[in-house]
Amino acid sequence: MIALDWGTTSLRGWLLGDGGTVLDRHAAASGIMAVTDGNFDAAYRTFTAGWRAAQPALPALASGMIGSRQGWVEAPYVACPAGLADLAGRGVMAGEAEAALRIVPGLSWRAPDGMTDVMRGEESQIIGALDDGGGDGLFVLPGTHSKWARVEGGRIVGFATYMTGELFAVLRGHSILGRMMPADGAMAHDSRTFAAGVADGLDHGHDLPRRLFGVRTRGLFGDLGEPAAPSFLSGLLIGAELAGARASGQIGAGATAATLIGETTLCTRYAEALAMAGIAARIADADVTPRGLWRLACAAGMIDT
């Protein structure tokens, strides 16, 4: 089968064989925002042409923003709690019969405090991580918009989104704090300074707007050098994220272990921060997405098993 992770800025694909074995992989800067005139059918055919030329009848499944209102066909959100069967049964079809694509729906959750949260794509990664030895518990997916998800009985029962990565980029590039950081955008990791930022965020995350101004004053009085400033800011924001997830009582409260899913370097930073919060972390392997899509395809009856 063909498995696709079709996001806002990028498109990743895998050709999967028996048991979900990765036979080939391909990536392109063909996210939904880069598709001219919304011609997703043409983009899909071009991206998969090599695989489909050899086997025209290959079933194909995609997750991510391709199922959003800005994507090819909207795949309505499935409300939590939801698991493999719920997601597999609610996929939508796009494209022509000879080159059809099934799209996985996203998830929504209305938290006890009344806030509604959504995800698209991360649900497939979590399902793949569950198949990778990760059982029930806490799953953290660092990124531009970090996700914290709680799994019970193999179903995602709740999750929360933190705009930590985007907030870092905005502060670094468009605030007074960026003036005290390397002008070339360098981001050399300073582990000691990062840990100090995490500690500040864990202890004072509830007062984040004020602690952010403290990044500036640390620089003014020589307590924080320009090369290390990005590490402190990153640590402060991640620490505040952890403190918020723990204090909210909805996702991370009481957790002592977590599975991290995402880019290795960023997951390693989160693992360091989680350890400071008393949470042991394991990093899932890089192929949780195609593995999750394989499991969803099997559950949807797309593949004979």
N, C-alpha and C positions, 0 to 999 in steps of 0.2 A: 504494500500500500504506500501511498504518498502521505506524509505527515507535514503540516505546515504550521509555523508560528508566525502569524501575519500581524505585525504591530503597526504603530503609528509611523515609525521612521525606517523600519527594516523588515525584511522577509527572510525567514530561515526555513529550509526544507530538508526532509530526510526521505530516502527511499528505504523502506523497511521490508525485511524478509521474514522467514518463518520465526515465530516467537518474538517478533519485534526487533530482530537483529538489524542494526544499522548497516546497510549495504553501500550507501552513498549519501553525501550531504552537500548542501549548496546554500549560499547566502547572497543577498543583494540588497542594495539601498532602495528597495521598492516597497516601502511601507505605504499605508493607505494615503498619506498626504502627498506622496510622490507620484501617484497614479493619475495620469493626465485625463481630464474630463470624466473621471470616474469609470474608466473602461477597465474594470477589474477582470473581466473575462479575458481580455487580451493579455493583461499582465500575468494572469494565472497560466494561460496557455504557453506564453513565452518562457516563464520560469520552469515549467514542468515538461517542456517539449522533448527533451532528451529522454526522460524516463518514460513518457507516454508513447514515444515513437517505437520503443521496444515492446511495450505492453500497453496498448491503447485502453484496455478495460480496467486499468488499475483503480481501485477505490481510493478516494482522497478525503482527508479530514483536516480541518484547520481550526485553530483557536486564536484568540486575540482580538484586536480592534477591528479586524475584518468583519466581525459580527456586530459592530456598533452602528449607531444611526449614521455615522459618517462613512461606514464601510460598504460592502457589496450588498448584503442583505442583513437586516437587523435580526439578530437572534435574541429574543426577549430574555431578560434575566430570570434565573430560577432562584426562588427565595430559600435561604438557609433555614433549617438544616437540610443539606443536600449532599448526595454522594454519587458514586459511579452510575448507578441505575437512573437516578434523577436527571443527570446531565446527558447520558446516552440517549434517553428517550425524548429529549426536547431539542435535538439538533434541527437546523433548517437547511434546505437545499438551495444552491446557487448554480448558475451556469446551465449550459445545454447538456442533454442526456449523454452525449458522447464524451463530454469533458466536464462532468458534474463535480461539484465540491460540497461536502457536508460541513456545516459550521457549528462548532460547539457553543452553546449559550454561556453567558457569564453568570455570576452569582450576585445576589443582593442580600443585605442583612440590615434589619432595623434594630439598632442596639436598644437596650433598656432605657438609655437616656434620650431616646427619640431620634438620634442621628441615623440617617440611612447611608450605607456604604455599598460600594460596588467593586467588582473585579472582573477582568476579562483576560484570560490566558493563564493567570496564576493558578486557577483551579486545576488545569491540566498538569501543571508542574507538581502540585501537591499530590495529585493522584499518582504520578510517576514516582515521586519520592516515597509514597506509601509502599509501592511495589519494590523499592530499593532497600527495604529493611527498616524504614521509618514507620513506626506504628502510631497509635493515638498520641496526642500531645500537642505541643506548640510548634508551629512552623513560622519562620520569619524569612521574608523575601526582601532583602535590601534593594534599594534602587532609587530612581527619581521619586517615586511614590512607594515607600516601603509598606509591605503588607505583613500583618500579624494575624495568623489564623489558628483557630483551635479546632482539633479533630477529635471526635469521640465516636466510637463504634464504626470507624471508617468513613464517617460523614463530617463535612465541614459544618460546624454548628454556629460559628460566629467569626468575624474578622474585623480588623480596623486598619485604616490607611493613614500613613504619616508622610507629609510632603517634605521629608527631611532632605533628600537629594536636591530637589528643586529649590528649596529654601537656601541651601548652601550655595547653589549656583547664582541665585539672585543676589545674595549678600556679598558674595565674592566679586561679582561683576558689576553690580549697580548700587552699591552702598558705600558709605564712608569707610567701612571695614576693609573693603578691597584696596583702599589707598595705602594701607600699611602692609600689604602683601606683595610678593614678587610681581612686577609688572608684566613679565612674560608668561604668567599663568602657571608657573612651575608649582608642582605639588609633591615635593619630596616628603616622604612620611617620616615624622619625628615621633617615635614611639613614646618617649617620656612626656612630651608636650601633649600628644594625643590623649594619653592616660589622664593627664591633669585636666584636660577639657572634659573627658568623660566623667570624671569625679565631680567636676563643677555642675555638669548637667544632671547627674544622678541626685546630687544633694539639693540643687536649686532650680530644677527644671520647671517648677511651678512659677518661677519668677523670670522666665526666659527673656522677655524684652529688656529687662534690666541687666541680666547677665550678658546679653549680647553687647551692650554698651561697655561692659567690663572688658571685652576683648580689645576695644580701642584704648581704654585707660591703661591696660597692661602694657600696651605698646608705647604709650606716651611716657610712662615712667620706667621703661627699660626692663620690664619683667617678661616681655615677649618679643623676640626678634622677628624681623620680617620673614625669613625663610621658614620659621616654625609656626607662624600665625595661622596658615591654612589648616595645619594639623590640630591646633587648639580649637578652631572654629568647628571643624568636622567632629571632633570629640565632644564638644559642648552640645551640638545638635543631636548627635546620636545618643548621648547620655540623657538628654531631655526626652528623647523619644522613648527610651527604655523606662525612664521614670514615669512617663505618662501612661505607657502600656501597663506597667505594674500597679500604678495608683488607681487606674480606672476600675479595676476589679472585673473587667469584662473579658480580657484576653490573657494577659500575662501574670495576673496575681497568683502567687503561690507556685509558679512554675520553677522547676529546678533543672530542666533540660529543654533543649530546643533543637530543631533541625533547620539549618540555613540553606536556602536555595538561591543561587545567583552567581554572579561573576566572582571568581575565586578571591581576588585581592580585596574586594569590598566585603565579602563574607568573612574573610580573615579579620578585618577591622571590627566587624560586628561581634565575632567570636571573642575578641579581646575585651570588648565593652561588656558583653554578656557575662563573661567570667568575673568582671568586677562587680556585677550585680548579683553574683551567686548563681548564675545559670550556665550549666555546661552545654556546649554546642557541638554538633557534628555538622559537617558540610556535605550535602548531597552531591553526587557526581554530576557531570555536565550533561548527561543524556536523560534527565528526568522528563523533559518535554516530549520527545518522541516516544518514550516508554509510556507516559500517561496517555498520549493520543492513541497508541496501540491498544491499551486497555479499554479506552472509550470506544474505539472502533469494534473491538470484539464484543463489548456489551451491547452495542447498537446493532449487532448482527451484520456488520459490513464485511466480516471476515469469517470464513469457516474455520473453526478450531476443534 
